[in-house]
């Protein structure tokens, strides 16, 4: 009887660990900045409705964002971003699908700050490109915060900036990701 009880406890413990292998949020943040040094104003925005899923077993990581969710300081800038640049009606979302290549170096069961290397495919404006960057996973009280910053060349995603404002928009955009993830309840 003790053996059966012990096996049951071990099985339930293993199931609990398995259930905690995925982390999730639908309120992550992505900051976008394409401010040119020649621009008299900032060309930046934030999206506070980023969906992110991280599988701690495999290191698989996925972000998804509705392009219309980016909020600019000026409504006209937001309108131009959605209608003229990223064409949000035609290409409503951006996404990243990748993997943490050094996932084995992260102890998801222990509070700490872990440097990570991330590689995958970023899709914006219907174009998909391979991308790599460094980031940080912070484990604290059973939650994981994922942060990273990377730079993309706007033309690589076939986004055209009209000549009239070309000196106000940088040729590259800095993208910062900040997501606090909870255990995915299944």
Order of alpha helices (4+ residues) and beta strands (2+ residues): alpha-beta-beta-beta-beta-alpha-beta-beta-beta-beta-beta
